[in-house]
C-alpha cells in the first residue's frame, strides 16, 4: 500500500465511521478496488485509523467527557460519590465489556472475515433491510433521554454484532440504543461515545500485537491515515446527527442494499474482488 492509497482509505473511514453503512466494510471494498493485497499491516491499518476518526468525538463532545470529573460536591459514602461522579464513564465501561470479551475470544475468526468481500456484501444487504424498517419499530412517545446500566450492557451486546464486517458498529449500537427507548439523537451520541473506549482498546491491542510491523514507512502511513480520518470525521459527524433526526435510517438502508447487491452480482459474474495476501 502506497501513501496515496492509504489516504484514500482514510478518507473513506472518516466519511463512513459514523454512518450506519459499515466503515470497515467500505474500507475492505476500497482496498480490493485499489488492488491492495491483504496483509497483517493492512489489517492493522484498517483497525488503527478508525481510532483517528473516533478522536473527533472526544473533540466535538469534550465537555461530556470532562464534565463528570468536575462534579466534586456529591454527598453520601465513597461508592455513592464515585458512582455519581463517574456514571458516564462507568456506563461506557459496562457497554464496552461484551465486545472486549468476544473480541479477544474470537480474534482469529474476525481476522478471517476481514478478508472476505462476500461477507461484507451479505452483511450490507441484511443490515440494509433492517434499516429500512427500523424507524417504524420504535415509537417516539416512549422515548427517554438517559440510559440505565442494564441498558448500557444490552447496547454493548449489539456492538458485538459489528465484529462481522459490513454490519456497522454505528448501526448496531444506535439500534441497540433505540431498543432501550433512547431518542435517535441520544442513541447516536451514546454510540459515538462507546466507540472511544472500543476503538482505543482495539487500536492499542493491534499495535501491541503487530509491533514488529512498525517500520518508519508503516508508521508514516498510520500517522497520516489517522490525521486524515480525524479531519474528515470532524466534518461528517454533525451532519449525520442532523440528517438522522430529520430523515431516519431508510436512505442508509437502500444504499446498503444497492452496494451489497452490486458486489454480489459482480462476484457471481466472476469478477475477482479478492486480493490475495
C-alpha positions in Angstrom: 0.0 0.0 0.0 1.4 3.4 -1.0 0.9 6.7 0.6 -1.9 7.8 -1.8 -3.8 4.6 -1.3 -3.6 4.9 2.5 -5.0 8.5 2.3 -7.9 7.3 0.1 -8.8 4.6 2.6 -8.5 7.1 5.5 -11.0 9.5 3.7 -13.4 6.6 3.3 -13.0 5.8 7.0 -13.7 9.4 8.1 -16.8 9.7 5.9 -18.3 6.3 6.9 -17.3 5.8 10.5 -20.4 7.4 12.0 -22.8 6.4 9.2 -24.8 3.1 9.6 -23.2 1.7 6.5 -20.1 0.0 7.9 -16.8 1.8 7.7 -14.8 -1.4 7.9 -16.9 -2.9 5.1 -16.3 0.1 2.9 -12.5 0.1 3.6 -12.3 -3.5 2.7 -14.1 -2.9 -0.6 -11.9 0.1 -1.4 -8.8 -1.9 -0.5 -9.9 -4.6 -3.1 -10.8 -2.0 -5.7 -7.4 -0.3 -5.3 -5.7 -3.7 -5.7 -4.1 -3.6 -2.3 -3.0 -7.1 -1.2 -4.2 -8.3 2.2 -1.5 -8.5 4.8 -1.1 -8.2 8.6 -0.2 -4.5 8.2 -3.4 -3.8 6.1 -5.5 -5.4 8.8 -3.6 -3.3 11.4 -4.1 -0.1 9.3 -7.9 -0.7 8.9 -8.4 -1.1 12.6 -6.0 1.6 13.7 -7.2 4.5 11.6 -10.7 4.1 13.0 -9.3 5.4 16.2 -8.3 8.6 14.4 -11.9 9.1 13.3 -13.2 8.3 16.8 -11.0 11.1 18.3 -13.2 13.6 16.6 -15.9 12.5 19.1 -13.7 13.5 22.0 -13.0 16.9 20.5 -16.6 17.6 19.5 -18.1 16.4 22.8 -15.2 17.5 25.0 -17.5 18.8 27.8 -19.3 15.5 28.1 -16.0 13.7 28.7 -14.6 16.2 31.3 -17.9 17.1 33.0 -18.1 14.0 35.3 -14.7 14.7 37.0 -15.9 18.3 37.8 -18.8 17.1 39.9 -16.9 17.4 43.2 -19.7 18.2 45.6 -21.5 14.9 46.0 -23.0 13.7 49.3 -23.0 10.2 50.5 -20.4 7.4 51.0 -17.4 6.9 48.9 -19.0 4.4 46.5 -22.1 6.6 46.0 -19.9 9.6 45.2 -17.8 7.6 42.7 -20.8 6.2 41.0 -22.4 9.6 40.7 -19.3 11.4 39.5 -18.2 8.8 37.1 -21.6 7.5 36.0 -20.9 8.5 32.4 -17.6 6.5 32.3 -19.0 3.5 34.2 -21.9 3.1 31.7 -19.4 3.2 28.8 -17.3 0.6 30.5 -20.3 -1.7 31.1 -21.3 -1.3 27.4 -17.7 -1.9 26.3 -17.3 -5.3 28.1 -19.1 -7.6 25.7 -17.1 -6.5 22.7 -13.8 -6.7 24.7 -14.6 -10.3 25.8 -15.8 -11.6 22.4 -13.1 -9.7 20.5 -10.4 -11.5 22.4 -12.1 -14.8 22.3 -12.8 -14.8 18.5 -9.9 -12.6 17.3 -8.7 -15.1 14.7 -12.1 -15.7 13.2 -12.7 -12.0 13.0 -9.5 -11.5 11.0 -10.5 -14.2 8.5 -13.8 -12.4 7.9 -11.9 -9.1 7.3 -10.5 -10.6 4.1 -13.9 -11.6 2.7 -15.8 -9.2 0.4 -18.6 -11.7 0.2 -19.2 -11.4 3.9 -19.3 -7.7 3.6 -21.8 -7.8 0.8 -24.2 -10.1 2.6 -23.9 -8.1 5.8 -24.6 -4.9 3.9 -27.8 -6.3 2.3 -29.2 -7.8 5.6 -28.3 -4.7 7.5 -29.9 -2.6 4.8 -33.2 -4.5 5.1 -33.2 -3.9 8.8 -32.6 -0.2 8.5 -35.5 0.2 6.0 -37.9 -0.9 8.7 -36.2 0.1 11.9 -37.8 3.6 12.0 -41.3 2.0 12.3 -40.3 -0.3 15.2 -39.8 2.4 17.8 -42.5 4.8 19.0 -41.4 8.4 19.8 -43.9 8.7 22.7 -41.9 6.1 24.6 -38.5 7.8 24.1 -36.2 8.7 27.1 -33.1 10.8 27.5 -31.0 8.7 29.8 -29.8 5.2 29.9 -29.6 2.6 32.7 -26.7 0.3 33.4 -28.6 -2.8 32.1 -29.4 -0.8 29.1 -25.8 0.1 28.5 -24.8 -3.6 28.7 -27.5 -4.5 26.2 -26.2 -1.9 23.8 -22.8 -3.5 24.3 -24.2 -6.8 23.1 -25.5 -5.1 20.0 -21.9 -3.8 19.4 -20.7 -7.4 19.3 -22.6 -7.9 16.0 -20.4 -5.2 14.4 -17.4 -7.6 14.6 -18.9 -9.1 11.4 -17.5 -6.9 8.5 -20.4 -5.0 6.9 -22.7 -4.9 9.9 -21.7 -1.4 11.0 -20.8 -0.6 14.6 -22.7 2.6 14.4 -25.9 1.0 13.1 -25.8 -1.9 15.6 -25.2 0.4 18.6 -27.7 3.0 17.6 -30.4 0.4 17.1 -29.3 -1.1 20.4 -29.9 2.4 21.9 -33.4 2.6 20.3 -34.3 -0.8 21.8 -33.6 0.9 25.2 -36.0 3.7 24.3 -33.4 6.4 23.7 -34.1 9.1 21.3 -32.4 9.0 17.9 -30.0 11.7 19.0 -29.2 10.2 22.3 -28.8 6.7 20.8 -26.4 8.1 18.2 -24.4 10.1 20.8 -24.1 7.1 23.1 -22.9 5.1 20.0 -20.2 7.7 19.4 -19.1 7.8 23.0 -18.9 4.0 23.2 -16.7 4.0 20.1 -14.0 5.8 22.1 -13.0 3.0 24.6 -13.8 0.3 22.0 -11.5 1.6 19.3 -8.9 2.8 21.7 -8.7 -0.8 23.0 -8.7 -2.3 19.5 -6.1 0.1 18.2 -3.8 -0.4 21.2 -4.1 -4.2 21.0 -3.4 -4.3 17.3 -0.3 -2.0 17.8 0.9 -4.2 20.6 0.3 -7.5 18.7 1.9 -6.2 15.5 4.7 -4.0 16.9 7.2 -5.8 14.6 5.5 -4.3 11.6 6.1 -0.7 12.7 9.0 0.4 10.5 9.3 4.1 9.5 7.3 3.7 6.3 4.4 2.0 8.1 4.4 4.4 11.0 4.2 7.3 8.5 1.2 5.7 6.8 -0.6 5.1 10.2 0.0 8.7 11.4 -1.1 10.2 8.1 -4.2 7.9 8.0 -5.2 8.8 11.5 -4.9 12.5 10.9 -6.9 12.4 7.6 -9.6 10.2 9.2 -9.8 12.6 12.2 -10.3 15.7 10.0 -12.8 14.1 7.6 -14.8 12.6 10.6 -15.0 16.0 12.2 -16.7 17.3 9.1 -19.1 14.4 8.9 -20.3 13.7 12.4 -22.5 16.8 13.0 -24.2 16.4 9.6 -25.0 12.8 10.3 -26.9 13.6 13.6 -28.9 16.3 11.9 -29.7 14.1 8.9 -30.7 11.2 11.2 -33.1 13.4 13.2 -34.8 14.6 10.1 -34.9 11.6 7.8 -34.2 8.4 9.9 -32.4 5.3 8.6 -34.3 4.4 5.5 -32.0 6.1 2.9 -29.0 4.3 4.5 -30.8 1.0 4.2 -31.4 1.5 0.5 -27.8 2.5 0.0 -26.5 -0.6 1.8 -28.8 -2.9 -0.2 -27.6 -1.3 -3.5 -23.9 -1.6 -2.7 -24.3 -5.1 -1.3 -26.3 -6.5 -4.2 -23.9 -4.8 -6.7 -20.9 -6.7 -5.1 -22.8 -10.0 -5.0 -23.7 -9.6 -8.8 -20.1 -8.8 -9.6 -18.9 -11.9 -7.6 -21.5 -14.1 -9.4 -20.3 -12.8 -12.8 -16.8 -13.9 -11.9 -15.3 -10.5 -11.2 -12.3 -11.1 -8.9 -12.8 -8.7 -6.0 -10.5 -10.7 -3.7 -6.8 -9.7 -3.4 -4.7 -12.5 -2.1 -2.2 -11.9 0.8 
